[in-house]
């Protein structure tokens, strides 16, 4: 079985890993992500790119990855108001790595729709071979329900480009909560864009730990169930299973595996390099099986092996990417 990881991130070429979140992640997860902690601290961007491509090349399950950066936060004049030094990789950096590794990368652009030249930029990156778009509207403070963004979605529809939209909690960067909701899907879906809801619309309340980790479906957030219904009624709506191996999301894997009538709308993805755990998690796998899988060195394959405990290798989730790219 070979598949495409529909959700992977390129980090900023200026990344320094100087945030507390980054330092903790490197200490505990760098080696688990197929990276060398010392090299990451010495030359972060180079070490990250080398490890990313090496992991993909050596994977037993991946053919390619969909790779994207994240555009900066801008005002309505296109002036940058914030550019996260870790997350905000440019489209130029994505293109550069793509040109060097065309056998392994499917490039998606990230263009903040507040930019006055956003529509021209879409045309530019389509001409360069980009195959889709990634939104982090919750970081940008972009409410996709606003009419001013309709031409952007119409442009995506014109080029037949899929759009990945982050729905649910965000912990890596500052997030506008009102822009995390499932309603962010409404306009692009209505306009006819092939829209991918990232992370299964899963959210949690940080101060209600029991509920956040509960495996009982009655404690899953309402938008998760709303998404399941929408996947059945909207032909152009899809969802990816990226970041589902974090403890607050892995709890839904058993339930999701049982919803076979929407498996034709699910896409395999990891959210690499977001750290995930194999043993201490809520995925319901036995300790024996978890320990067995934890011995897998390649992070993409380790993620895939856990997912294969819930979805058969012939499952649609591993081939649905062909419907979009």
C-alpha positions as CSV (number, residue, x, y, z in Angstrom):
1,X,0.0,0.0,0.0
2,X,1.3,3.4,-1.0
3,X,-0.4,6.7,-0.3
4,X,0.1,10.5,-0.2
5,X,0.3,12.5,3.1
6,X,-2.1,15.3,2.4
7,X,-1.0,17.5,5.2
8,X,2.7,18.4,5.9
9,X,4.3,21.7,6.8
10,X,7.5,23.4,5.7
11,X,8.9,25.5,8.5
12,X,10.2,29.0,8.1
13,X,13.7,29.4,6.6
14,X,14.3,31.8,9.6
15,X,13.3,29.2,12.2
16,X,15.3,29.3,15.3
17,X,13.4,27.0,17.7
18,X,13.7,29.6,20.5
19,X,10.2,29.4,21.7
20,X,9.5,27.4,24.8
21,X,7.0,25.2,22.8
22,X,9.8,24.5,20.2
23,X,12.5,23.7,22.8
24,X,10.3,21.3,24.7
25,X,9.2,19.6,21.4
26,X,12.9,19.2,20.3
27,X,13.9,17.7,23.6
28,X,11.1,15.1,23.7
29,X,10.2,14.6,20.1
30,X,13.1,15.4,17.6
31,X,14.4,11.9,17.4
32,X,10.9,10.5,17.2
33,X,10.4,12.6,14.1
34,X,13.5,11.3,12.5
35,X,15.6,14.4,13.3
36,X,18.9,15.0,15.1
37,X,18.3,17.4,18.0
38,X,21.8,18.9,17.9
39,X,21.6,19.5,14.1
40,X,18.2,21.1,14.6
41,X,19.7,23.6,17.0
42,X,22.8,24.4,15.0
43,X,21.1,24.8,11.5
44,X,17.4,24.4,12.0
45,X,16.0,24.9,8.5
46,X,18.6,22.8,6.7
47,X,18.3,20.0,9.2
48,X,14.5,20.1,9.0
49,X,14.4,19.9,5.2
50,X,17.0,17.2,5.0
51,X,15.2,15.1,7.6
52,X,11.8,15.7,6.0
53,X,12.9,14.5,2.5
54,X,14.9,11.6,4.0
55,X,11.8,10.4,5.9
56,X,9.7,10.5,2.8
57,X,12.2,8.8,0.6
58,X,12.7,6.0,3.1
59,X,9.0,5.6,3.9
60,X,7.4,2.2,3.2
61,X,4.0,3.7,2.8
62,X,4.3,7.2,1.3
63,X,4.7,8.1,-2.4
64,X,4.6,11.9,-1.9
65,X,3.6,14.6,0.6
66,X,1.4,17.6,0.1
67,X,3.7,20.4,1.4
68,X,2.8,24.0,2.3
69,X,3.9,26.9,4.3
70,X,1.8,29.5,6.1
71,X,1.5,33.1,4.9
72,X,2.0,36.0,7.3
73,X,-0.8,37.9,9.1
74,X,-1.4,41.1,7.1
75,X,-3.8,44.1,7.2
76,X,-6.1,45.0,4.3
77,X,-3.3,46.9,2.6
78,X,-1.2,43.8,2.6
79,X,1.2,45.1,5.2
80,X,2.6,42.4,7.5
81,X,1.4,42.7,11.1
82,X,2.9,39.4,12.3
83,X,5.1,36.7,10.8
84,X,5.6,33.7,13.0
85,X,9.3,32.8,13.0
86,X,8.6,29.0,13.1
87,X,5.4,28.4,11.2
88,X,5.4,31.1,8.4
89,X,7.3,29.4,5.5
90,X,7.0,31.2,2.2
91,X,5.7,29.9,-1.1
92,X,9.1,30.6,-2.5
93,X,10.7,28.2,0.0
94,X,8.1,25.6,-0.8
95,X,8.8,26.0,-4.5
96,X,12.6,25.8,-4.0
97,X,12.3,22.5,-2.1
98,X,9.8,21.2,-4.6
99,X,12.0,21.9,-7.6
100,X,14.8,19.9,-5.9
101,X,12.5,17.0,-5.0
102,X,9.7,16.8,-7.5
103,X,9.4,13.0,-7.1
104,X,8.4,13.5,-3.5
105,X,6.5,16.8,-3.1
106,X,3.1,18.1,-4.2
107,X,3.3,21.9,-3.5
108,X,0.3,23.9,-2.1
109,X,0.5,27.6,-1.7
110,X,-0.6,29.7,1.3
111,X,-1.9,33.1,0.3
112,X,-3.6,35.4,2.8
113,X,-6.8,36.6,1.1
114,X,-6.3,40.0,2.7
115,X,-3.5,40.7,0.3
116,X,-4.6,43.2,-2.4
117,X,-2.9,41.0,-5.1
118,X,-4.1,37.7,-3.7
119,X,-5.9,36.7,-6.9
120,X,-2.8,37.5,-9.1
121,X,-0.6,35.5,-6.7
122,X,-2.9,32.4,-7.1
123,X,-2.3,32.7,-10.9
124,X,1.4,33.0,-10.3
125,X,1.8,29.9,-8.2
126,X,-0.6,27.8,-10.4
127,X,1.8,28.7,-13.3
128,X,4.7,27.4,-11.2
129,X,3.0,24.0,-10.7
130,X,1.3,24.5,-7.3
131,X,-1.7,22.1,-7.0
132,X,-3.8,23.6,-4.1
133,X,-4.1,26.0,-1.3
134,X,-3.8,26.0,2.5
135,X,-5.6,28.4,4.8
136,X,-4.7,29.2,8.4
137,X,-7.5,31.7,8.6
138,X,-7.6,31.4,12.4
139,X,-4.1,32.8,12.6
140,X,-4.8,35.5,10.0
141,X,-8.0,36.6,11.6
142,X,-9.8,36.0,8.4
143,X,-13.5,35.2,8.7
144,X,-14.3,33.3,5.5
145,X,-18.0,34.0,5.8
146,X,-17.3,37.6,4.8
147,X,-18.3,38.5,1.2
148,X,-15.0,40.1,0.5
149,X,-13.4,36.7,0.2
150,X,-15.8,35.2,-2.3
151,X,-13.6,36.2,-5.4
152,X,-10.7,34.3,-3.8
153,X,-12.8,31.1,-3.6
154,X,-14.1,31.7,-7.1
155,X,-10.5,31.9,-8.3
156,X,-9.7,28.5,-6.6
157,X,-12.8,27.1,-8.2
158,X,-11.8,28.4,-11.6
159,X,-8.4,26.7,-11.4
160,X,-10.0,23.5,-9.8
161,X,-7.7,23.8,-6.8
162,X,-8.5,22.0,-3.5
163,X,-8.4,24.1,-0.4
164,X,-7.3,22.8,3.0
165,X,-8.8,24.7,5.9
166,X,-7.7,24.4,9.6
167,X,-10.8,23.8,11.8
168,X,-10.6,23.4,15.5
169,X,-8.1,24.4,18.2
170,X,-4.7,25.8,17.4
171,X,-1.8,25.6,19.8
172,X,1.2,26.5,17.7
173,X,0.4,30.1,17.0
174,X,-2.1,32.7,18.3
175,X,-5.5,31.9,17.0
176,X,-8.7,33.9,16.7
177,X,-11.3,31.5,18.2
178,X,-14.2,32.9,16.0
179,X,-12.2,31.8,12.9
180,X,-11.7,28.2,14.1
181,X,-15.3,27.1,13.7
182,X,-16.8,24.8,11.2
183,X,-18.6,27.7,9.6
184,X,-15.3,28.6,8.0
185,X,-16.1,25.9,5.5
186,X,-19.5,27.3,4.4
187,X,-18.5,29.8,1.7
188,X,-15.8,27.8,-0.2
189,X,-18.1,24.7,-0.1
190,X,-21.1,26.7,-1.3
191,X,-19.0,28.2,-4.1
192,X,-17.9,24.8,-5.3
193,X,-14.3,24.6,-4.1
194,X,-13.1,21.1,-3.3
195,X,-12.6,21.8,0.4
196,X,-10.7,19.8,2.9
197,X,-11.5,20.2,6.6
198,X,-8.3,19.6,8.5
199,X,-8.1,17.7,11.7
200,X,-11.8,16.4,11.6
201,X,-13.0,19.7,13.1
202,X,-11.9,18.4,16.5
203,X,-11.8,20.9,19.4
204,X,-11.4,20.6,23.1
205,X,-11.7,22.8,26.2
206,X,-8.2,23.1,27.8
207,X,-9.6,23.3,31.3
208,X,-11.8,20.3,31.0
209,X,-9.2,17.6,30.8
210,X,-11.4,14.6,31.5
211,X,-13.8,15.6,28.7
212,X,-10.9,16.4,26.4
213,X,-9.4,12.9,26.8
214,X,-12.7,11.0,27.1
215,X,-13.1,8.1,24.6
216,X,-16.9,8.3,25.0
217,X,-18.5,9.8,21.9
218,X,-20.9,11.8,24.0
219,X,-17.9,13.9,25.1
220,X,-16.7,14.6,21.5
221,X,-17.3,18.2,20.3
222,X,-20.5,18.9,18.4
223,X,-18.6,20.2,15.3
224,X,-17.0,16.8,14.8
225,X,-20.5,15.2,14.4
226,X,-21.6,18.2,12.3
227,X,-18.7,17.5,9.9
228,X,-19.7,13.8,9.6
229,X,-23.2,14.9,8.5
230,X,-21.8,17.5,6.1
231,X,-19.5,15.0,4.5
232,X,-22.6,12.9,3.5
233,X,-24.4,15.9,2.0
234,X,-21.7,17.9,0.2
235,X,-20.0,16.2,-2.7
236,X,-17.1,18.7,-2.7
237,X,-16.3,18.5,1.0
238,X,-13.6,16.2,2.4
239,X,-11.7,15.9,5.7
240,X,-8.2,14.9,6.6
241,X,-7.1,12.8,9.6
242,X,-3.9,14.9,10.2
243,X,-2.8,15.4,13.8
244,X,-5.3,12.7,14.9
245,X,-2.5,11.0,17.0
246,X,-2.4,13.7,19.6
247,X,-4.1,12.5,22.8
248,X,-7.0,14.9,22.6
249,X,-7.8,13.7,19.0
250,X,-6.8,10.0,18.9
251,X,-9.8,9.2,21.1
252,X,-12.1,9.4,18.0
253,X,-10.2,6.9,15.9
254,X,-12.3,3.9,16.8
255,X,-15.6,5.9,16.3
256,X,-14.3,7.3,13.0
257,X,-13.3,3.9,11.7
258,X,-16.9,2.7,12.2
259,X,-18.3,5.5,10.0
260,X,-17.7,3.6,6.8
261,X,-20.2,5.6,4.8
262,X,-17.9,8.6,4.8
263,X,-14.6,6.9,4.4
264,X,-14.7,7.8,0.7
265,X,-14.4,11.5,1.9
266,X,-11.4,11.1,4.2
267,X,-7.8,11.8,3.4
268,X,-4.7,10.4,5.0
269,X,-2.4,13.1,6.5
270,X,-0.1,13.5,9.5
271,X,0.4,17.3,10.1
272,X,4.2,16.6,10.3
273,X,6.1,17.9,12.2
274,X,3.4,18.1,14.9
275,X,4.6,15.7,17.6
276,X,2.5,12.6,18.3
277,X,2.7,9.8,20.8
278,X,2.4,6.1,20.2
279,X,2.2,4.5,23.7
280,X,0.7,7.2,26.0
281,X,-2.4,8.0,24.0
282,X,-6.1,7.6,23.8
283,X,-6.3,5.5,20.6
284,X,-7.3,2.4,22.5
285,X,-4.5,0.2,21.2
286,X,-3.0,-2.3,23.6
287,X,0.3,-1.5,25.3
288,X,1.8,-4.5,23.5
289,X,0.7,-3.3,20.1
290,X,1.7,0.3,20.9
291,X,5.2,-0.7,22.0
292,X,5.6,-2.8,18.9
293,X,4.7,0.2,16.6
294,X,6.8,2.6,18.7
295,X,9.9,0.7,17.4
296,X,9.3,2.0,13.9
297,X,12.0,4.6,13.2
298,X,10.3,6.4,10.3
299,X,7.7,8.9,11.7
300,X,5.5,8.7,8.7
301,X,5.4,4.9,8.8
302,X,4.9,4.9,12.6
303,X,1.8,7.2,12.1
304,X,0.6,5.0,9.2
305,X,1.0,1.8,11.2
306,X,-1.3,3.2,13.9
307,X,-3.9,4.3,11.4
308,X,-3.7,0.8,9.8
309,X,-4.9,-0.6,13.1
310,X,-8.2,1.2,12.5
311,X,-8.5,1.3,8.7
312,X,-7.7,-1.6,6.4
313,X,-4.8,-1.0,3.9
314,X,-7.4,-1.2,1.1
315,X,-9.5,1.6,2.7
316,X,-10.5,4.6,0.6
317,X,-8.7,7.0,2.9
318,X,-5.4,6.0,1.4
319,X,-6.5,6.6,-2.2
320,X,-9.0,9.5,-2.0
321,X,-6.2,12.0,-2.7
322,X,-6.5,10.9,-6.4
323,X,-9.9,12.7,-6.5
324,X,-8.3,16.0,-5.7
325,X,-4.8,16.1,-7.2
